[in-house]
Amino acid sequence: MPFAKLKETTTYYEVIGQGQPVVLINGLKADHINWALIVNELMSDYQLILLDNRGTGQTLYDENTSFSVEEMAKDIHNLLDYLKINSAYIVGHSLGGAIAQSFAYQFPEKVKKLFLFNTFEHFNDFSKNLFHETLKLHEQNARPGEIINQFLPFAFPKDYLTKKFVDLVITTSNEYPYAQSMIGYKHQYQVLTKFNSTNWSNKIKVPTIVVGSLQDQICPYEESVSLAKKIPDCILMTLTGGHASNVEEPKLFASIIKNYTI
């Protein structure tokens, strides 16, 4: 299993496929496996770089120390240096979009193009409260399936949540050997609540695609519109589904990346 010993982390990563490098950055609670459907769509055309962010999966870090979005962005930078990749297409979803914004702001020379899916300039109060309830479940030692089931209705439109799908997600979450720990979730939740790019998003100087979803309850579409207006060289794209667009609409998600990386 590939691990990169970086400055502050031992980061689990995978490199899949050949071609132009594309870094896929996960959202809250998710590790690299959350990109499985997107990998299937892109692996024949790109070199995909996946990783477990601090606080998820198999990546190791000092759990006694909290961290920031800026530090998570530096982890991406350090991993690219480790892999000897000078620049890449950067794709972030939700929290991953916050990390991607910070990465592009700090290291524009490393960014071929920036893709921001279902993300924000700052986390809204509704979502803060929602994910605080998730923290309570972690603190009560709830099973992973119970935790994920708590916010499925907010991540997906109602008509997507068939019993078969919900049962599969719960079972898979309970059986997954690298489920997120309470401290990992707490650290990532704190990162989200502190993140705010409103004072510098207009200074992101790389070509950017912002993608919002009309039924997104966690990062409402209006937040994508607002972010797209702030970034100078930006195109706004619209999906019709909910927050978890990389799971719900993988073909459309991947097609946006393909269409803007030619």
N, C-alpha and C positions, 0 to 999 in steps of 0.2 A: 504493500500500500504506500502511495507516495506522500511523504511529508516534507515540507520545506522548513528548515530551522531558520527563522527570521529573527529580527532584532528583539521583538517582544513576544513572539508567538512561535509555536510549532504548528504550522498550518497544514491541514489536510487539503489536498487538491487533486484534481484529475485533468488531464489534457486529452481531448478526444478529437479525432479527425485531423485533416490537413487543409491548409489554405490560409486566408487572412485571419489573424487572431481576433477572437471575440470573447470578452470577459463577461460572465453572467454572475450578477451579484444578487444574493438572496434577500428576501424580506424577513420580517420578524418571525422567529421560531423555526424558519426553514433552513435546511442545510442543502448540500449540493443535489440531493436526490429530487428536490422540488423542481428541478429543471428537466426531468426525464422526458417529458413530452416535447419540449423545445429541442432537446438534444436530438431526438429522432428526426425532427424536421430540418436541422441545420448541419448535422455531422458530416454529411457528404460534401459540403461546400466550404466549410470553415474549420479552423483550428479552435476548438472551444476550450476555454479555461474556466473550470468550475472550482469552487472552494467552499469550505465551511467557515463562515465568519466567526469571529470571537463570540463565544457564548453558545455555539451550536455544534452539533456533530462531533467530529473527532479532533477538532483543533484544540490545542492546549495553550493555556495562558494563565497568568497569575489571577486566580479567582478571588483573591483578597483585595484586588485593585479594580475599581471601576474604570471605564474608558469612554471615549467620545467618538462621534462620527469622524472627526478629523483623524483620529488614530486608526479607525477602521479603514479609512481611505489610504492611509500610509501602509497598512498591511497589504492592500492591493498593489501599491507601488513597489513594495519590497518583494512581493511574489513575482511581479513582472521582471524585476531586476534579476531575481534568482533564476528565472526561466530564460533570461537573456532576450526578452522581448522589448523592443524599443518603444513601440506604440501599438495600440489595439482599439478596436471598437468596444465601447464600454456600455453595457446594458444593465440597468438597475430596476428592480421592481420593489415598490413600497419603501420599506427601510433601505433596501438596496438602492433605490433611487436617490435617497438622501445621501448615502455613501458615494454614489456616482457623481452627484452634484459637487460634493466636497472634493472628490478626486479631480474632476475637471477644473475646478477653481484653483486647486493647489498645484496640479501637474498638467497644464494644458498641452504641453509638448508630448505627453504620453497618449493623447486622445485623438484617434482618427475621426470619430464621430460619437456623440453621446445620445443614448436612448433612455428616456425616463418614462417608465410605465407605472401608472397608478400611484403617483407620489405627490409631494407637497413641499411647500416652503417651511411650514411648521405644522405640528400635529394638532388637529382640532380637539376641542373639549370632549365631544361625543366619543371619539376614538380613544382618547386618554382614559375616559371612564370605563369604556368597554374592556380595554386591555388591562386596566387595574383589577377588574373582576377576574380576569384570567390569572393575574398574579396571586389573587386570593386562593384560587384553586390549586396552584402550585404549592402555596404555603400550607394547604390542607393535605398535601401528598395525594392529590387526586391522580387517577391513572391517566396516561397520555390521551387515550381515546375520549375520556370525559372532558379533558381540557380542550381538545380540538373541536369536539362537538359543540362546545359552548359558543364558539364564534363562527361556525359554519354558516348559520343563517345571515350573517353580516358579510361574509366573504363571497357568497354566491347568490344569484337570484333564486327565488323560491322554486321556480319550475325546474331548476337544475338539480335540486336536492331530492333526487329519488331515494327511496329506501335502500335500494341496492348500492347506490353511491355512498350514502352516509354510513351504512354498515361496513362497506369496504374500507373507508377512511378510518373508522374507529378501530377495526380489527388490525389494519396495517400499522396504525399508530401504537397500539398496545404491544405489537410484536416487534417493533423496530428497536434494534439493540442500542441505538445512539440517540434516544429521545432526549430532548432538551431538559437540562436540570433546572431546579428552581433558581439557583444563583445565576445561571446563564440567562434565563428569561428576565430576571430582575435587572441585570446589567443592560440587556438590550432594551428593555422598557425604559430605563432611565435615559439611555441614549436618545430614544425617540422623543421623550418629553422635553429634552433640553435642546434638540436640534432646531435651528431657525436660520434660514438662508435669505430672509427678506432683505437684509442689508447688503448682500453681495451676489444674489442670483443674477442681477443685471450686469455683473462683471465676468460671467462665464463667457469665455471668448472662443468657444469651439462650436462647430455646427451641431445642432441639437434637434432631436425629435422628441416631443412630449406627447405621450399617449394617455388619454383618459377614457374612462368607461361610464356610460350614461347611468348604469344601475349601481355604481360603486357607492356603498354606504360608508366605507372606512375612509377613503380619500375621494370625496365627491367630485364629480366632473368639473364643477366650478373652480376647484383648486388647481386642476390641470390647466384650465384656461388661464387662470391668474399667473401661474408659473410660466406658461408659454409666452405670455405678453411681456414678462420681465427679461427673458433671455434674448439677447440681440439677434442672433442668427438661429432662428427657431421655427420649426413647423409643428403645428398641432394636428394630431390624428385622433379619431374618435372610434371607439369600440362600443358595442351595444350592451355588453354583459356587465358583470360585477367586478369586484376587486381582484379576484384571483384569475386574472386574464390569461396568465401563462398555463393554467390548468384548464380553464373553461374554454378558451378560444386559442389553442396552440397554433393552429394553422395560420390564423390571421396575425397572431403575435409574431410568428416567424416570418410571415410574408412582409411585414413592415421592415424587419431587419434586412431581409434580402433586397427589398426594393430600394433601400437607401444605403446600400453598401456596394453598389455596382461601380 
